[in-house]
Amino acid sequence: MTELRADVIVLGAGMVGVSAALHLQKRGRDVILVDKHGAAGEETSYGNAGLIERASVFPYMFPRDIHHILRYALNRSAEAHYHLDALPVVLPWLWRYFRASSPEGAMRSAKAALPLIQRSLVEHEALIEEAGVPELLRRTGWIKLFRSEASMANGVAELERARQFAGVDADVLDAAAIGEREPHLSGSFAGAIHWSAPGFIPDPGALAKAYAALFVRNGGRFITADARTLEQVSQGWQVKNEAGEAMIAREVVVALGPWSDLVFAPLGYNIPLGIKRGYHQHFAPRGNAVLNHPILDADGGFLLAPMNRGIRLTTGAEFARRDAPPTPVQIDRTLPLARGLFPLDGALDATPWMGRRPCLPDMLPVIGAAPRHSGLWFDFGHQHHGLTLGPATGRLLAEMMTGEQPFADAAPFAAQRFS
């Protein structure tokens, strides 16, 4: 039987896995990158708002006010939708999410994630330069629109908290300033906040593929195989491809995003990985209309992003079984609002795309060594920030695996926190 040997096997070629493979490679490790697809960035990393969210210093926690909770419970919100038949699976996880979202818990998560958020853009900038794809980074930031005075006041308070907590700055816009930056928007707005620090990626899937191409150019091997074939052997860890060829390495990294439980659960780990599904669909702009920034309609519960393919309409979270059939009702609910905000023409996709965000209850990823298996490492659960944090957590993991001094405290990300 043919065998391929390496120092490390990385399971998963989304933004998180590709970034981990690159950082390990930079530190002299011979790495095999494994994915069930023949290309990188084909799942969660393909469908997102394209933001390297340098300014989002507070995690997406469960709302604590009764108004939001009741609105979500009625299942009519554009921001959140749930499947009734999934509640037996989803509710226990949501309860843990709610408990972790106390003011004290939210602040703990924010403090733990801050070093990763602060390094997110600089780590991307370095990889983008090495990959030779500067056109995939735009420094436009993004704009959050508010239609009511109450939501505007909440947005300004959020900005003030971010300033005090992490020195984040942004521009507060009135209606005239909104029109100057986005002349093709329509509607009545109480104001907006332009978060200028984040980077914008107009084709997230292409960026993951560019990083994977850099990995291969630098001597890495990218092999199509099923991560569920992983088993521990005397030499370390083994994965087999469809032809039965074995890949063997001393160490393995589980970076499978929402599918990570397919590997860690059979090995006996009870990590509360939850899934927030989401949808997007691309539309052509009508006439000569141009969208200059990603625009989040805070009151409408949707985001429009000027992607290379067209204007991408993205939705909030759907709580359902991971592999249940798509139910893009949030696209249906928000499309009329989106057409009222910006002149959208016909759909460029036959059907909406669906992706799955891997989330832990405290909205922090799991990064580090598995506590009961030598050579097994975790790097998953990046919630809404897989694109943002992939290179930063890839560096953190590689530093841990190679004995360097980690640039951030990794203790808050340990799998043991759920024991």
Steps between C-alpha positions, in 0.01 A plus 500: 500500500630845406576728794559874509679636804508848646551679829142625521168426330249788504140388456290764325591751228278789598656829606583361845667179378691660213632771733614244756676301227681811376618604846624149578678492164668833579641340812663216312234235529424267207123528473228311312174692463194274467149587386206308357478754217760537230542870580527726803229730630202308365283503813459755783798704380328567169184661632540793735493878502867517401605706801830473685329630808774695672237718672264233639657468842186367666381147407150426367340399828141391563274802563401552863210743457149362493403698188755321282433162657124523438553617144728205429261259675220600261729385216419799282830683527736550207794475739422155638291203390460151643361162399237371742606140445858590594414645842579180695857527367531878487342608830760342734775674303309831498463476878878470536541788253259712707684423824837583345357831377466659843675839522786336688527211255483727198780716637717193570455387142573847367823529699613153390432566130639854489864405424378287209273776367781753525734279294239394246566756228880506527515119470280513191708781351816290528341196336332705228835652409668158490215354297524788251129594510486864617183550297314279748537752783307825501543751780148636496377381838124461529197710586228421754174679419233589756142583408377598849632742757498223761717264293731789413545580868582135568753505216674808633512342846656189344763718334579670830542162671738387223700821534540458874568127485738476205563845353282427197388809311239566235314785330146588606304602189187706457268462201705738284826315574332167420398640162853618428651157565216297348308716249287211370337411832136583553297540818470703814785451746558626852873469435781252450840397628785445257740247652810578296755267663378165358621369167258376235554190284285509182543125441563305824507163323765625259712620792493154659601351164783754464633404844478131409689567175771678703519196728549268201757733335700488822514120489183401680280213387123544459322164481133411462393259773231439760600622847275234655764239409727649767641246743782490748784264403835413647679769294248772591184567295377357173248613236417309181386629163241332276769284339597362840832686512599590853634834623683474829627781724611542857237768557159588360294820515120486497388814313174374357279784617139381539601141421770478768278285720517224239860454616511608864178327613610146401822567694296560815493881522176665609546853367174700461538598136193678371407612149362832382398457140490796263410583141609732223399577145662726239315762298601728216483872573238679293628743239813683606440463875816444706538380858829624647495325839340200665179636654330350804140606546483473879122527516435283192727216612696451176829601337584594142860456385652604163661168406681428174208280395236763576322651797487230768194501725586318824270396782518453875505169686283193448484240776440160346657158473828541315406284203129580475380622158543875436213730600604848380198682644729778624597577141130522412432729796788737440510522120214755477674711765832468319344607169362804678844586633704447183391450135543126456427336166461128434651218702833365375463171692225254414441433870636649824821351635501354852795480737559391858677702769669285768438649845581423861271641771753762612564610139868410526674239284664183627875532439769278644596145591237234556528401866489120457678426170864571427552687174133600457432874469182702466433819302126548443191685621574849366128595495440806279872575471661214309618730222612763749685274743633215283854635452524628859392171655715312249800689630401443863458127443828470309685679780354259752585196289860607435583616852512872428370756745136550395411860414178467703383310805361174363343379825151644428485293180584162654260210442520424874282802578198285415596208724 
